């Protein structure tokens, strides 16, 4: 059994993206819901709809593709900070992903923010994942 819902959601998204699936169902937590919301705002996924199945809630995430070949918007998605090894950074050391083409998502004291927002607000925190 996997206790890390964020890793489960990121791996499921990456696998579905590689298989060119249109929609996936991920575990529902506040953190995964915020990651999906940020990904949708940045244009990596289409959005999410809450779905109830046997008394449990799951967000159904729609993935986005380009053209007839169905080239994915997400080239890679990586978990950086893990339960066994936390990675922290202050606002000056937050990495730019592909020169600003990708995003780093950080849980901070002001909620989940992208790398650009964290640099702008001058807040640091844990680097949860990279999406590009």
N, C-alpha and C positions, 0 to 999 in steps of 0.2 A: 504494500500500500504506500502511495506517495503522499507525504504530508506537506509538500511544498506546492501550493495551488498556483503560484506564479510560474514556476518552472513548467508545470503541467500545461498551463494555458499557452506559454510561449512555444513549447515543443509541439503542441497540437496545432498551433497556428502555422509554424514552419512546415510541418508535415503536410497539412492540408494545402498549403501554398505550393509545395513541390508537386503534389498530386493534382493541382488545378481544381480543387473543390470549390464550390460556390458558397457554401455555408458550413460553419462548424459550431459545435456546442462545447463550451468550456465551463470549468467549475465557477460557481458564483461566489465571489468574495468582494469586499469593498475595494481591495487593491486591484483585482483583475478587472472590475468594472471601470475603475479610473484609468487603467492602462488602455483598455479598449476605447474609452472616451477620448483620451489624448491621441491615440492612433487614428481615430476617425477625424478629429479636428485637424491633424497634420496631413490627412489624405492617404494614409496607408491602408485603411480598411473602410468599407462602406458604412458600417454602423452596426448596432446591436439591438436586438429585441429580446426582452425578458420572456422566458418560456417556462411554464410550470409542468413538471413531469413527476408523478407519484409523490406529490407533496414537496418536492425540491425544486428550487429555481435554478435555471441555467440560462446564461445569455447566449443567444444564437447570433454569431458574428458573421456578417457577410464580407467576403474578401473581394478585392478589386483587381481587375486585370486590364491589360492594354491590348487593343486590336483583336484580330481574328486568331492570332497565334496564342492568345491568352498569356502574354508575358506578365508576370506578377509585379505589382507595385512594391512588394517587399522582397528585396534581394536576399537579406539575411536578418535574422533576429537572434540575439545572444543574451543570455542571462549572465550578468557580471557579478553581482553580489549574491552569494549563496548562503544557506543556513550555516554551513561549516566555515565559510570565509567571507566575512563582510568587507566591502570595499567602500571607503568614505573619501570625500573630496570637498575642499572648500571651493568657493565660487571662482577663484583664480585658476584652479587646476582641473576644472571639469573639462573633459575632452570634447573637441569638436569632431563629430562623426562625418567622415568624407567631406571635410571642409564646409560643413553646414547642410549637406544634402540629407543626412540622417539625423536621428535624434537620440539623446540619452535621457532616460526617464529616471527621476530622482524623487524618492519620498523625503520630504523636508518637514520642518515644523509648520509650514504653511500649506501642507497638502502635497499631492503629487504634481511635479512640474517638469517641464522639458529643460534641456541644458540651456537653451537661450533665455528662458524665463528666469532660471536660477542665476545666471550671470547678470541679467538685468536687475533683479531684485537684490543681488549680492548676498545670496544665501547658499550654503553648502549642505551636504548631507550624503546619504548613501546613494551609490550609483546602482540602480536596480537592473536596468537592461539597456541594450543598444538596438535600434531598429534602423535599417537602411535598405 
